[in-house]
Amino acid sequence: MENIKLHHISLVIVALKLLLISIVLIKYLPMASAEELTFDQTFFWFMLAGFLAQIVDGALGMAYGVTSNSVLLGFGLSPKLASAAVHTAEVFTTGVSGLSHIRFGNFNKLLFLKLIVPGVLSASLGAFLLGSIVDGAAIKPYINVYLIVLGGMILLKAFKKKPIQRTNLKNAPVYALFGGFLDAIGGGGWGPIVSSNLIRQGNTPSTVIGTVNTAEFFVTYFTAGILIYFTGIQSWQIILGLIVGGTLAAPIGAYIAKSLPTKTMMIAVGILIMLISAYSLVKELF
């Protein structure tokens, strides 16, 4: 493990992204109808949504998946399709974000290695259950409740006093285990669960955010692959809008992570997620 260098991780990220692009272009793009590939204002709205969500995620280490999934559920997509769309887009956004964080020095290799294996394994299990066994319509209200809770977690964290900074990675694999599974099932949650807990323990925020974002690429990659296997690629405008907007914003978010005060942004994100999810929940129940 000590022989793994940062440029090795960067090369793997680039190679996996190129592999996914090749599979999408060769296998799934020819299956898309002309109507699916006709772009209208939906594309530009989701490009803006992806841009703003990734600015927040890159700066805070959380909220891209939660925010995007909340919006997609509010648009009426099933949990399976919403999670597949979000994670397909996140493969590209987290890849660029991870490379940017490595470039800016927001990275801890030991933490990365503690997160990646349990995160990937639990996310793969969650994606398999969502894709093949779990009834998406039945769990949609529960996912909205889960998203409201996550929004509350972000909001509460904004008002907590900053702990004394120290390196404490003892429970990192446990956070990754829960974060990866719930992220796949709920379409978001890796950042709020993993980043929040590691920062709460006193680890340096910029390093936690950068490392968790980089590990998220691998978690997202396997989640997206499994869900695409079960659902194919649908909602092309939404996915491409999220990809373009998020990819453009990723380097900016990584740069912001080093210096921007986060309290105001965290309050805004927490409230936004709770409002969108509550609206979707009321819509489902009534």
Secondary structure, DSSP 8 states (H G I E B T S, - for coil): -TT--HHHHHHHHHHHHHHHHHHIIIIIGGGS-TTTT---HHHHHHHHHHHHHHHHHHHHS--HHHHHHHHHHHTT--HHHHHHHHHHHHHHHHHHHHHHHHHHT---HHHHHHHHHHHHHHHHHHHHHHHHTS-HHHHHHHHHHHHHHHHHHHHHHHTS---------TTHHHHHHHHHHHHHHHS--HIIIIIHHHHHTT--HHHHHHHHHHHHHHHHHHHHHHHHHHH----HHHHHHHHHHHHHHHHHHHHHTTT---HHHHHHHHHHHHHHHHHHHHHHH-
